[in-house]
Amino acid sequence: MTDSLPTTNSIQLSVNGKVANCPPQTLLPDYLQQIGMNPRLVAVEYNGEILHRQFWPETYLQTGDRLEIVTIVGGG
């Protein structure tokens, strides 16, 4: 007998207005690294709200999430 629950190996989300995919149960800091961004050098808006960095390690990405990722640039 086979398991009747659907299995999926990726979820769909929006990143800076574009469709993106990642594995289910991906934490935000892990996703940032997967797409080549240094988590220490970005700010993240998560579903319309600025997400404070202290919550990143407990934020699992889910289907339909909307991320806006902004790179922090130093200058003088």
N, CA, C and O atoms as a GROMACS GRO file, in nm:
protein
  304
    1MET      N    1   0.084  -0.118   0.000
    1MET     CA    2   0.000   0.000   0.000
    1MET      C    3   0.089   0.125   0.000
    1MET      O    4   0.186   0.132   0.075
    2THR      N    5   0.055   0.222  -0.082
    2THR     CA    6   0.137   0.343  -0.092
    2THR      C    7   0.077   0.453  -0.006
    2THR      O    8  -0.043   0.454   0.023
    3ASP      N    9   0.160   0.543   0.032
    3ASP     CA   10   0.118   0.659   0.110
    3ASP      C   11   0.038   0.751   0.020
    3ASP      O   12   0.082   0.783  -0.090
    4SER      N   13  -0.079   0.795   0.065
    4SER     CA   14  -0.164   0.877  -0.020
    4SER      C   15  -0.134   1.026  -0.010
    4SER      O   16  -0.192   1.106  -0.085
    5LEU      N   17  -0.045   1.065   0.082
    5LEU     CA   18  -0.010   1.206   0.093
    5LEU      C   19   0.078   1.248  -0.023
    5LEU      O   20   0.172   1.178  -0.059
    6PRO      N   21   0.047   1.365  -0.083
    6PRO     CA   22   0.133   1.411  -0.192
    6PRO      C   23   0.271   1.448  -0.140
    6PRO      O   24   0.286   1.501  -0.030
    7THR      N   25   0.371   1.420  -0.219
    7THR     CA   26   0.506   1.459  -0.182
    7THR      C   27   0.554   1.566  -0.279
    7THR      O   28   0.519   1.564  -0.398
    8THR      N   29   0.631   1.656  -0.229
    8THR     CA   30   0.685   1.762  -0.314
    8THR      C   31   0.828   1.789  -0.269
    8THR      O   32   0.860   1.778  -0.151
    9ASN      N   33   0.911   1.824  -0.365
    9ASN     CA   34   1.049   1.852  -0.328
    9ASN      C   35   1.083   1.999  -0.342
    9ASN      O   36   1.199   2.038  -0.328
   10SER      N   37   0.981   2.083  -0.368
   10SER     CA   38   1.006   2.227  -0.368
   10SER      C   39   0.877   2.303  -0.343
   10SER      O   40   0.767   2.254  -0.370
   11ILE      N   41   0.893   2.422  -0.291
   11ILE     CA   42   0.780   2.512  -0.272
   11ILE      C   43   0.804   2.637  -0.355
   11ILE      O   44   0.918   2.667  -0.391
   12GLN      N   45   0.697   2.708  -0.386
   12GLN     CA   46   0.709   2.827  -0.469
   12GLN      C   47   0.684   2.951  -0.385
   12GLN      O   48   0.591   2.956  -0.304
   13LEU      N   49   0.769   3.051  -0.404
   13LEU     CA   50   0.754   3.177  -0.335
   13LEU      C   51   0.793   3.290  -0.429
   13LEU      O   52   0.839   3.267  -0.540
   14SER      N   53   0.772   3.412  -0.382
   14SER     CA   54   0.808   3.529  -0.461
   14SER      C   55   0.927   3.598  -0.395
   14SER      O   56   0.923   3.629  -0.276
   15VAL      N   57   1.032   3.622  -0.472
   15VAL     CA   58   1.150   3.689  -0.421
   15VAL      C   59   1.177   3.810  -0.510
   15VAL      O   60   1.207   3.797  -0.628
   16ASN      N   61   1.165   3.928  -0.451
   16ASN     CA   62   1.182   4.054  -0.525
   16ASN      C   63   1.096   4.057  -0.650
   16ASN      O   64   1.139   4.102  -0.756
   17GLY      N   65   0.971   4.008  -0.635
   17GLY     CA   66   0.874   4.013  -0.744
   17GLY      C   67   0.886   3.903  -0.847
   17GLY      O   68   0.809   3.902  -0.943
   18LYS      N   69   0.978   3.809  -0.829
   18LYS     CA   70   0.996   3.700  -0.925
   18LYS      C   71   0.966   3.567  -0.857
   18LYS      O   72   0.989   3.551  -0.738
   19VAL      N   73   0.916   3.472  -0.936
   19VAL     CA   74   0.887   3.339  -0.883
   19VAL      C   75   1.018   3.267  -0.854
   19VAL      O   76   1.110   3.267  -0.935
   20ALA      N   77   1.025   3.205  -0.736
   20ALA     CA   78   1.144   3.128  -0.695
   20ALA      C   79   1.097   3.000  -0.629
   20ALA      O   80   0.982   2.989  -0.586
   21ASN      N   81   1.186   2.904  -0.620
   21ASN     CA   82   1.156   2.777  -0.556
   21ASN      C   83   1.265   2.744  -0.455
   21ASN      O   84   1.380   2.785  -0.469
   22CYS      N   85   1.225   2.668  -0.353
   22CYS     CA   86   1.322   2.618  -0.256
   22CYS      C   87   1.264   2.491  -0.195
   22CYS      O   88   1.144   2.466  -0.206
   23PRO      N   89   1.349   2.411  -0.131
   23PRO     CA   90   1.299   2.290  -0.065
   23PRO      C   91   1.205   2.325   0.050
   23PRO      O   92   1.221   2.430   0.113
   24PRO      N   93   1.108   2.239   0.079
   24PRO     CA   94   1.024   2.262   0.197
   24PRO      C   95   1.109   2.264   0.324
   24PRO      O   96   1.217   2.205   0.328
   25GLN      N   97   1.060   2.330   0.426
   25GLN     CA   98   1.127   2.339   0.556
   25GLN      C   99   1.262   2.408   0.548
   25GLN      O  100   1.353   2.377   0.626
   26THR      N  101   1.277   2.503   0.455
   26THR     CA  102   1.400   2.581   0.444
   26THR      C  103   1.391   2.702   0.536
   26THR      O  104   1.294   2.778   0.530
   27LEU      N  105   1.491   2.719   0.619
   27LEU     CA  106   1.497   2.837   0.705
   27LEU      C  107   1.545   2.957   0.624
   27LEU      O  108   1.623   2.942   0.530
   28LEU      N  109   1.497   3.075   0.660
   28LEU     CA  110   1.533   3.197   0.588
   28LEU      C  111   1.684   3.216   0.571
   28LEU      O  112   1.728   3.242   0.459
   29PRO      N  113   1.766   3.205   0.678
   29PRO     CA  114   1.910   3.226   0.659
   29PRO      C  115   1.971   3.124   0.562
   29PRO      O  116   2.062   3.157   0.485
   30ASP      N  117   1.921   3.001   0.565
   30ASP     CA  118   1.972   2.899   0.473
   30ASP      C  119   1.936   2.934   0.329
   30ASP      O  120   2.018   2.917   0.239
   31TYR      N  121   1.814   2.984   0.308
   31TYR     CA  122   1.773   3.023   0.173
   31TYR      C  123   1.861   3.137   0.121
   31TYR      O  124   1.904   3.135   0.006
   32LEU      N  125   1.886   3.235   0.205
   32LEU     CA  126   1.969   3.347   0.163
   32LEU      C  127   2.106   3.298   0.116
   32LEU      O  128   2.158   3.344   0.015
   33GLN      N  129   2.163   3.204   0.190
   33GLN     CA  130   2.292   3.149   0.150
   33GLN      C  131   2.280   3.069   0.020
   33GLN      O  132   2.370   3.074  -0.064
   34GLN      N  133   2.170   2.995   0.005
   34GLN     CA  134   2.150   2.915  -0.117
   34GLN      C  135   2.146   3.002  -0.241
   34GLN      O  136   2.190   2.960  -0.348
   35ILE      N  137   2.093   3.125  -0.228
   35ILE     CA  138   2.086   3.213  -0.346
   35ILE      C  139   2.207   3.306  -0.355
   35ILE      O  140   2.209   3.399  -0.435
   36GLY      N  141   2.309   3.279  -0.272
   36GLY     CA  142   2.435   3.352  -0.283
   36GLY      C  143   2.440   3.485  -0.212
   36GLY      O  144   2.524   3.570  -0.244
   37MET      N  145   2.352   3.505  -0.115
   37MET     CA  146   2.354   3.631  -0.041
   37MET      C  147   2.411   3.609   0.098
   37MET      O  148   2.387   3.505   0.160
   38ASN      N  149   2.485   3.706   0.145
   38ASN     CA  150   2.539   3.701   0.281
   38ASN      C  151   2.432   3.753   0.375
   38ASN      O  152   2.398   3.871   0.370
   39PRO      N  153   2.376   3.667   0.462
   39PRO     CA  154   2.269   3.711   0.551
   39PRO      C  155   2.303   3.831   0.638
   39PRO      O  156   2.214   3.903   0.682
   40ARG      N  157   2.430   3.854   0.663
   40ARG     CA  158   2.470   3.969   0.744
   40ARG      C  159   2.462   4.100   0.668
   40ARG      O  160   2.467   4.207   0.729
   41LEU      N  161   2.449   4.093   0.536
   41LEU     CA  162   2.453   4.214   0.454
   41LEU      C  163   2.322   4.244   0.383
   41LEU      O  164   2.321   4.319   0.285
   42VAL      N  165   2.210   4.187   0.432
   42VAL     CA  166   2.082   4.213   0.368
   42VAL      C  167   1.976   4.244   0.473
   42VAL      O  168   1.989   4.209   0.590
   43ALA      N  169   1.872   4.312   0.429
   43ALA     CA  170   1.750   4.332   0.507
   43ALA      C  171   1.640   4.256   0.433
   43ALA      O  172   1.642   4.248   0.310
   44VAL      N  173   1.544   4.201   0.509
   44VAL     CA  174   1.440   4.119   0.447
   44VAL      C  175   1.302   4.166   0.489
   44VAL      O  176   1.272   4.181   0.608
   45GLU      N  177   1.218   4.189   0.389
   45GLU     CA  178   1.076   4.211   0.412
   45GLU      C  179   1.008   4.077   0.386
   45GLU      O  180   1.022   4.020   0.277
   46TYR      N  181   0.934   4.028   0.484
   46TYR     CA  182   0.872   3.896   0.478
   46TYR      C  183   0.720   3.913   0.481
   46TYR      O  184   0.664   3.953   0.583
   47ASN      N  185   0.656   3.884   0.370
   47ASN     CA  186   0.510   3.898   0.358
   47ASN      C  187   0.463   4.038   0.399
   47ASN      O  188   0.364   4.053   0.471
   48GLY      N  189   0.536   4.139   0.352
   48GLY     CA  190   0.493   4.277   0.372
   48GLY      C  191   0.543   4.343   0.499
   48GLY      O  192   0.512   4.460   0.523
   49GLU      N  193   0.618   4.271   0.581
   49GLU     CA  194   0.668   4.327   0.707
   49GLU      C  195   0.820   4.310   0.714
   49GLU      O  196   0.873   4.206   0.676
   50ILE      N  197   0.889   4.414   0.761
   50ILE     CA  198   1.032   4.398   0.785
   50ILE      C  199   1.048   4.293   0.894
   50ILE      O  200   0.989   4.304   1.001
   51LEU      N  201   1.127   4.191   0.866
   51LEU     CA  202   1.146   4.082   0.962
   51LEU      C  203   1.276   4.106   1.037
   51LEU      O  204   1.384   4.105   0.978
   52HIS      N  205   1.266   4.128   1.168
   52HIS     CA  206   1.384   4.154   1.249
   52HIS      C  207   1.475   4.031   1.245
   52HIS      O  208   1.428   3.917   1.250
   53ARG      N  209   1.601   4.056   1.238
   53ARG     CA  210   1.702   3.950   1.224
   53ARG      C  211   1.692   3.843   1.333
   53ARG      O  212   1.725   3.727   1.308
   54GLN      N  213   1.648   3.878   1.452
   54GLN     CA  214   1.639   3.779   1.560
   54GLN      C  215   1.539   3.668   1.529
   54GLN      O  216   1.548   3.560   1.587
   55PHE      N  217   1.444   3.694   1.438
   55PHE     CA  218   1.343   3.593   1.404
   55PHE      C  219   1.383   3.506   1.285
   55PHE      O  220   1.316   3.406   1.258
   56TRP      N  221   1.488   3.542   1.213
   56TRP     CA  222   1.530   3.467   1.095
   56TRP      C  223   1.553   3.319   1.124
   56TRP      O  224   1.506   3.235   1.048
   57PRO      N  225   1.626   3.283   1.232
   57PRO     CA  226   1.656   3.141   1.255
   57PRO      C  227   1.534   3.054   1.282
   57PRO      O  228   1.545   2.931   1.280
   58GLU      N  229   1.419   3.114   1.307
   58GLU     CA  230   1.300   3.034   1.332
   58GLU      C  231   1.195   3.053   1.223
   58GLU      O  232   1.081   3.007   1.237
   59THR      N  233   1.232   3.120   1.112
   59THR     CA  234   1.139   3.147   1.004
   59THR      C  235   1.159   3.046   0.891
   59THR      O  236   1.256   3.051   0.817
   60TYR      N  237   1.063   2.953   0.881
   60TYR     CA  238   1.063   2.854   0.773
   60TYR      C  239   0.985   2.911   0.656
   60TYR      O  240   0.874   2.961   0.674
   61LEU      N  241   1.041   2.903   0.537
   61LEU     CA  242   0.972   2.952   0.418
   61LEU      C  243   0.860   2.856   0.382
   61LEU      O  244   0.873   2.734   0.394
   62GLN      N  245   0.747   2.914   0.336
   62GLN     CA  246   0.631   2.835   0.300
   62GLN      C  247   0.578   2.878   0.165
   62GLN      O  248   0.605   2.990   0.119
   63THR      N  249   0.505   2.790   0.101
   63THR     CA  250   0.446   2.820  -0.029
   63THR      C  251   0.369   2.951  -0.022
   63THR      O  252   0.288   2.973   0.068
   64GLY      N  253   0.395   3.038  -0.120
   64GLY     CA  254   0.324   3.164  -0.128
   64GLY      C  255   0.388   3.279  -0.053
   64GLY      O  256   0.342   3.392  -0.064
   65ASP      N  257   0.494   3.252   0.025
   65ASP     CA  258   0.562   3.362   0.094
   65ASP      C  259   0.615   3.463  -0.005
   65ASP      O  260   0.652   3.428  -0.118
   66ARG      N  261   0.619   3.590   0.038
   66ARG     CA  262   0.673   3.698  -0.044
   66ARG      C  263   0.792   3.758   0.029
   66ARG      O  264   0.780   3.806   0.141
   67LEU      N  265   0.907   3.755  -0.035
   67LEU     CA  266   1.028   3.814   0.021
   67LEU      C  267   1.074   3.930  -0.065
   67LEU      O  268   1.073   3.923  -0.188
   68GLU      N  269   1.113   4.037   0.000
   68GLU     CA  270   1.184   4.146  -0.066
   68GLU      C  271   1.318   4.153   0.005
   68GLU      O  272   1.325   4.178   0.126
   69ILE      N  273   1.425   4.130  -0.070
   69ILE     CA  274   1.558   4.126  -0.013
   69ILE      C  275   1.638   4.245  -0.064
   69ILE      O  276   1.651   4.265  -0.184
   70VAL      N  277   1.690   4.324   0.029
   70VAL     CA  278   1.763   4.445  -0.005
   70VAL      C  279   1.905   4.431   0.048
   70VAL      O  280   1.925   4.400   0.166
   71THR      N  281   2.002   4.454  -0.038
   71THR     CA  282   2.142   4.449   0.003
   71THR      C  283   2.180   4.578   0.072
   71THR      O  284   2.150   4.688   0.023
   72ILE      N  285   2.247   4.565   0.183
   72ILE     CA  286   2.294   4.682   0.258
   72ILE      C  287   2.430   4.722   0.201
   72ILE      O  288   2.522   4.641   0.193
   73VAL      N  289   2.440   4.848   0.162
   73VAL     CA  290   2.563   4.898   0.101
   73VAL      C  291   2.621   5.007   0.190
   73VAL      O  292   2.553   5.104   0.225
   74GLY      N  293   2.747   4.990   0.226
   74GLY     CA  294   2.814   5.093   0.306
   74GLY      C  295   2.876   5.197   0.215
   74GLY      O  296   2.907   5.170   0.099
   75GLY      N  297   2.894   5.312   0.268
   75GLY     CA  298   2.956   5.417   0.188
   75GLY      C  299   2.990   5.536   0.275
   75GLY      O  300   2.962   5.539   0.395
   76GLY      N  301   3.049   5.632   0.212
   76GLY     CA  302   3.085   5.749   0.291
   76GLY      C  303   3.094   5.872   0.209
   76GLY      O  304   3.123   5.980   0.261
   0.00000   0.00000   0.00000
